[in-house]
Every structure is written in C-alpha cells, then in structure tokens.
Amino acid sequence: MAGKKKPLVVITRKLPDLVETRMRELFDARLNVEDRPMTQPELVAAVKEADVLVPTVTDQIDAALIAQAGDNLKLIANFGNGVDKIDVEAAAKKGITVTNTPNVLTEDTADMTLALMLAVPRRLVEGANVLTGDKKWAGWSPTWMLGRRIWGKRLGIVGMGRIGTAVARRAKAFGLSIHYHNRHRVLPAVEDGLEATYWESLDQMLARMDIISVNCPSTPATFHLLSARRLALLQPTAYVVNTARGDIIDEEALVKLIQDGKIAGAGLDVYEHEPALNAKLLKLAAKGKVVLLPHMGSATLEGRIDMGEKVIINIRAFVDGHRPPDRVLPLRV
C-alpha cells in the first residue's frame, strides 16, 4: 500500500488497543475513543465520507442509511459474525461489499453457552448471592439450594452450525444426550462422533428435550422461531439457553411460561429489544428463575483481537483489489 492514499476507515466503536493501533498504521482510521454507540446523524456523516465503514452489533445499517452513503463508500467490514443489522441486499445494489468475521467466536460462545447450561439448573447465581448478600450464610444443609443435574439429560440444539456443533462437543463430555434440529442434516461422521439424533421436526424435538440451546443465526426466517406455540410444547422441567440473538425467541411468551411454571427457567445472553431489558425478566432473575448476562458470550480479549485481525485482512484484501475472504453475499443472508 506504499505510495497509495490510505483509505478513510470509520470505526463505530472502541476496539482493543492492539487492533486500533494496527488500524492506524495501515489506514486513515477514525476511532471512537468514547466507546458510545453512534447516533443516527453520526452514522449518516460516517457513510457519506468513509471509504470503509467498520460497524458492530450496536449499529443499524439499514437501506435508508445505505442510500445516503457517498460514492466513495465501497466496503462495510463488519466487526462481528452476524450481519442481521446490515441490509446486505441494499448494499450490494449500491455496489458496496459487506464482510464479516466468521470462525473466531465459535469456541468462546460455546463456552458461555455451556456455562449458562450449568448456571441455571444448578442455581449458581443464587448460591453466589447467598455469600455476598445481607444475611449470614447458615451453613450446609442436605435439602437446601437443590438444583437439577444436567448429566444424563437430553439437549436439543436449534442450529447445528459451527457454534451448535461446538456446544454439542462440550455437552457430550458432560454426559448429555445430543439432539439437534437444523436446515440440513450434518455429515454422518459429525453425527456419529457426537452420537447425535437429528430431528427434522423442530416441534417434535422441543417436546422431548430437557434443555434447549439456541444457536442459529438471526434471519427473517428465524424471527420468533421459538414462538409462543412452540415454547408451549416444552416440558415443565425444561430450560432454555440463548446465546445467539434475542429475536429468535418470543421473549414475552417465554417470560409468561416461566412465570406460570410451565418452563423451569432460562439462561439468556441476548434479548429481543437489547439494550432495553424486559422488566419481567429482571423480576424472574431476582427469584432465581433465570440467569441473565449482558451479551458477553464472545467477550474474550483473544476473540476480539481475532475479530479485529479478520476485519483488517478483509479491508487490506479489498483495498489491494482482491476479493475479501469473508465477503457476505445477499443470497447467504
């Protein structure tokens, strides 16, 4: 890139220092040092002047915003795997390439999924709060703080992609029986290695599982995939874990079923209207019925640096006239 004018790269949120430093070395990078979500006017100004926009999950890059982009904006290099907030089709029509950062968040997200899978039935947060609360712990009792074991239970995975498969590997090691529903059946070797049972019917799987793990992407087809009707199929002893996207579950229906004792509980890292949080979920958390995390499933330093490196590779490839390795096509979304 020596001798060439560096492209103006606008980054919408603060990234790890190592990533930002490399961005400044390679590009005319405009950083968000305050680390606050950009307002709509700020996003409009960014797309009008940037050569490359680096958005995150907090940014809505819809058709209306893309329509206001300047002629020089040719690449939207998403800092994240999910592109549900980017109108990829509108970008393609305007001649803007979209990239993402696949394959770097798989293991971290799978770790957090299993953590929630353990935390809810075993009442980990409730137990931890006993020691830090106002009342003194009275000591061990054989019938106090009883949870439910996960060993020997049936796990139903909704979405057997990279993350779903990584969750399955971990869960199998913990003694769970693996079941899954997916658009396509996984390879026989994968299925055999996990001793996994495939369910073509999501309804039939949901009705038979002890734990449901949501690991599919957010698309128009998966909006409220776990609808009120489908959630009602779950057993009263079942738990739901979601580290994918909040809008895959009808959150209000989930809340009501837990309130009514028709579902045992849930572990959630994502929410339908985040960052706004359903007040009813907070009440359920206070009662120990749900464990709530602030969208931190992939929040490791290593993972964020890996994401940043992917973004940089995509930008450099594009600027050098090559096809970015992680290009997202409209038909794939």
C-alpha positions in Angstrom: 0.0 0.0 0.0 3.1 2.2 0.0 2.6 5.3 -2.2 -1.2 5.0 -2.2 -3.5 7.2 -0.3 -4.7 5.4 2.8 -8.4 4.7 2.8 -10.6 6.5 5.4 -11.8 3.8 7.7 -14.5 4.9 10.2 -14.8 2.5 13.2 -18.1 2.9 15.1 -17.0 1.6 18.5 -13.8 1.3 20.5 -11.8 -1.9 19.7 -8.9 -3.5 21.6 -5.9 -1.2 21.6 -3.8 -3.7 19.6 -6.4 -3.7 16.8 -6.8 0.1 16.8 -3.0 0.6 16.7 -2.8 -1.7 13.6 -5.7 0.1 12.0 -3.9 3.4 12.4 -0.7 2.0 11.0 -2.4 0.7 7.8 -5.3 3.1 7.2 -6.5 6.6 7.8 -8.5 5.2 10.7 -11.0 7.3 12.6 -11.6 5.8 16.1 -14.4 6.1 18.5 -12.4 6.8 21.6 -15.5 7.5 23.7 -16.9 4.0 23.0 -20.5 5.0 22.8 -22.9 4.0 20.1 -23.0 6.4 17.2 -26.2 8.4 16.8 -28.1 8.2 13.5 -26.8 11.6 12.3 -23.2 10.5 13.1 -23.7 7.3 11.1 -25.1 9.3 8.2 -22.0 11.5 8.3 -19.8 8.5 8.5 -21.2 6.7 5.4 -21.1 9.9 3.4 -17.3 10.4 3.9 -15.8 7.0 4.6 -14.2 4.7 2.2 -14.7 1.8 4.6 -17.2 1.5 7.5 -16.5 -0.8 10.4 -19.8 -1.2 12.3 -20.6 -3.5 15.2 -23.7 -5.2 16.5 -24.9 -1.9 18.0 -25.3 -0.2 14.6 -28.3 -0.4 12.4 -27.0 -0.3 8.8 -30.4 -0.4 7.0 -31.4 0.5 3.5 -32.2 4.1 4.4 -28.7 4.6 5.8 -27.0 2.9 2.9 -29.0 5.1 0.4 -27.2 8.1 1.9 -23.8 6.7 1.5 -21.2 8.6 -0.5 -19.8 7.2 -3.8 -16.5 6.5 -2.1 -18.0 4.0 0.4 -17.3 0.6 -1.1 -16.8 -1.7 1.8 -18.7 -2.4 5.1 -16.3 -4.5 7.1 -18.5 -5.7 10.0 -16.7 -6.3 13.3 -18.7 -9.4 14.1 -20.1 -12.6 12.5 -23.8 -11.7 12.5 -24.9 -9.3 9.8 -28.6 -9.2 10.7 -28.4 -5.5 11.3 -26.9 -4.8 7.9 -29.1 -4.7 4.8 -26.7 -6.7 2.6 -29.0 -6.6 -0.4 -29.3 -2.8 -0.3 -25.5 -2.6 0.0 -25.0 -4.9 -3.0 -27.4 -2.8 -5.1 -25.3 0.3 -4.3 -22.1 -1.5 -5.2 -20.9 -1.9 -1.6 -19.2 -5.1 -0.4 -20.1 -6.5 3.0 -17.7 -8.7 5.0 -17.9 -10.3 8.5 -15.7 -12.2 10.9 -16.7 -15.9 10.9 -14.9 -18.7 12.7 -13.4 -16.7 15.5 -16.2 -16.6 18.1 -17.2 -20.3 18.0 -15.3 -21.6 21.0 -15.9 -18.6 23.2 -19.6 -18.6 22.5 -19.8 -22.3 23.1 -18.0 -22.0 26.4 -20.6 -19.4 27.6 -23.5 -21.5 26.3 -22.3 -24.4 28.5 -21.8 -22.0 31.4 -25.4 -20.9 31.2 -26.5 -24.5 30.8 -24.8 -25.3 34.1 -25.7 -22.0 35.9 -29.5 -22.2 35.6 -30.3 -25.8 36.7 -27.6 -25.7 39.4 -28.6 -22.3 40.7 -25.1 -20.9 40.6 -26.0 -17.2 40.7 -28.5 -17.8 43.6 -25.8 -19.6 45.5 -23.1 -17.0 44.9 -25.5 -14.3 46.0 -26.1 -16.0 49.4 -22.5 -15.4 50.3 -22.5 -11.7 49.2 -26.0 -10.8 50.5 -27.1 -9.1 53.7 -27.9 -12.3 55.6 -25.2 -14.5 57.0 -24.9 -18.0 55.5 -26.2 -20.5 58.0 -24.1 -23.4 56.6 -24.7 -26.5 54.6 -28.0 -28.4 54.7 -28.9 -31.6 52.8 -32.1 -30.1 51.4 -31.1 -26.5 50.8 -30.4 -24.9 47.4 -31.2 -28.1 45.5 -30.9 -27.8 41.7 -31.2 -30.2 38.9 -28.4 -32.3 37.4 -27.6 -32.0 33.7 -25.7 -35.3 33.4 -27.9 -37.8 31.6 -30.3 -35.1 30.3 -31.4 -34.5 26.7 -30.0 -31.4 25.0 -31.9 -30.1 21.9 -29.7 -27.8 19.8 -31.5 -25.4 17.5 -29.0 -24.7 14.7 -26.2 -27.2 14.3 -23.6 -24.9 12.7 -20.1 -24.2 14.0 -21.3 -22.9 17.4 -24.0 -25.5 17.7 -21.5 -28.3 17.0 -19.0 -26.8 19.5 -21.7 -26.8 22.1 -22.6 -30.4 21.3 -19.0 -31.5 21.8 -18.8 -29.8 25.2 -22.2 -31.1 26.3 -21.4 -34.7 25.3 -18.4 -34.5 27.6 -20.7 -33.5 30.4 -22.9 -36.6 29.8 -25.8 -35.0 27.9 -27.6 -36.8 25.1 -27.3 -34.7 21.9 -30.3 -33.9 19.7 -30.5 -31.3 17.1 -32.7 -29.5 14.5 -31.1 -27.9 11.5 -32.0 -26.8 8.0 -29.7 -29.6 6.7 -28.6 -32.7 8.4 -24.9 -32.6 9.4 -22.3 -35.0 7.9 -22.7 -38.6 9.1 -19.1 -38.5 10.6 -20.1 -35.5 12.7 -23.4 -37.0 13.8 -21.7 -40.3 14.6 -18.9 -38.7 16.6 -21.4 -36.8 18.7 -23.9 -39.7 18.9 -26.4 -37.0 17.9 -30.0 -37.6 17.0 -31.4 -35.5 14.1 -35.0 -34.1 14.2 -36.5 -32.9 11.0 -39.4 -31.6 13.0 -38.5 -28.8 15.5 -41.8 -29.2 17.2 -41.2 -32.9 18.0 -37.7 -32.2 19.3 -38.8 -29.4 21.6 -41.5 -31.5 23.2 -38.9 -34.1 24.3 -35.9 -32.2 25.5 -34.7 -31.2 29.0 -32.5 -28.3 27.8 -32.9 -26.2 24.6 -29.9 -24.3 23.3 -30.5 -21.7 20.6 -27.5 -21.4 18.3 -29.0 -20.4 14.9 -28.4 -17.1 13.1 -30.9 -14.3 13.2 -32.6 -14.0 9.8 -36.2 -13.2 8.7 -36.8 -17.0 8.6 -35.7 -17.4 12.3 -37.6 -14.4 13.7 -39.6 -15.9 16.7 -38.6 -19.3 15.5 -39.3 -20.3 19.1 -42.8 -18.8 19.1 -45.4 -18.9 21.8 -46.9 -22.0 20.3 -43.5 -23.8 20.1 -42.4 -22.7 23.6 -45.7 -24.2 24.9 -44.5 -27.6 23.7 -41.7 -27.7 26.2 -41.9 -29.8 29.3 -42.4 -28.0 32.6 -38.9 -29.2 33.7 -37.2 -27.8 30.6 -34.7 -25.0 30.4 -33.9 -22.6 27.5 -30.5 -21.2 26.8 -29.9 -18.5 24.2 -26.5 -17.1 23.2 -27.5 -16.4 19.6 -29.9 -13.5 19.0 -32.8 -12.3 21.2 -35.4 -12.1 18.4 -35.2 -15.8 17.7 -37.4 -16.3 20.8 -40.7 -14.7 21.5 -39.4 -13.2 24.7 -42.8 -12.1 26.1 -44.1 -15.7 25.7 -41.0 -17.1 27.3 -41.4 -14.8 30.3 -45.1 -15.8 30.8 -44.4 -19.5 30.6 -41.7 -19.2 33.2 -43.9 -17.1 35.4 -46.7 -19.7 35.2 -44.3 -22.6 36.0 -44.7 -24.2 32.5 -41.0 -23.9 31.8 -38.4 -24.4 34.6 -36.2 -21.4 33.6 -33.8 -19.8 31.1 -30.2 -18.6 30.7 -30.1 -15.6 28.4 -27.2 -13.6 27.0 -29.2 -11.8 24.3 -32.5 -10.1 24.3 -35.2 -9.2 21.8 -35.0 -5.5 22.3 -31.5 -5.0 23.7 -30.1 -3.0 25.2 -33.5 -2.5 26.6 -34.3 -5.3 29.0 -37.7 -6.7 29.9 -38.5 -5.7 33.5 -40.3 -9.0 33.9 -37.0 -10.8 33.2 -35.3 -8.9 36.0 -38.0 -10.0 38.4 -37.6 -13.6 37.4 -33.8 -13.2 37.8 -34.4 -12.0 41.4 -36.4 -15.1 42.0 -33.7 -17.4 40.6 -35.8 -18.5 37.6 -33.4 -17.0 35.0 -29.8 -16.2 34.7 -29.2 -13.0 32.7 -25.9 -11.9 31.1 -25.2 -8.7 29.2 -24.4 -10.0 25.7 -20.9 -11.3 26.7 -20.9 -14.7 25.1 -18.0 -13.9 22.8 -16.3 -11.4 25.2 -12.8 -12.6 25.4 -9.7 -10.5 24.7 -8.4 -13.2 22.4 -11.7 -13.4 20.5 -12.0 -9.6 20.0 -8.4 -9.4 18.7 -9.0 -12.3 16.3 -12.1 -10.4 15.1 -10.1 -7.3 14.5 -7.5 -9.2 12.6 -10.2 -10.6 10.3 -11.6 -7.0 9.7 -8.1 -5.8 8.8 -7.5 -8.7 6.4 -10.8 -8.1 4.7 -10.0 -4.3 4.3 -6.5 -4.9 3.0 -7.6 -7.5 0.5 -10.4 -5.2 -0.8 -8.1 -2.1 -1.0 -5.5 -4.2 -2.8 -8.1 -5.2 -5.4 -8.7 -8.7 -4.2 -11.9 -10.4 -3.2 -12.2 -10.2 0.6 -12.0 -13.7 2.2 -15.1 -13.1 4.3 -17.5 -11.5 1.8 -21.2 -11.8 2.7 -23.5 -12.3 -0.3 -27.2 -11.4 -0.2 -28.3 -15.0 -1.0 -26.4 -16.2 2.0 -28.2 -14.0 4.5 
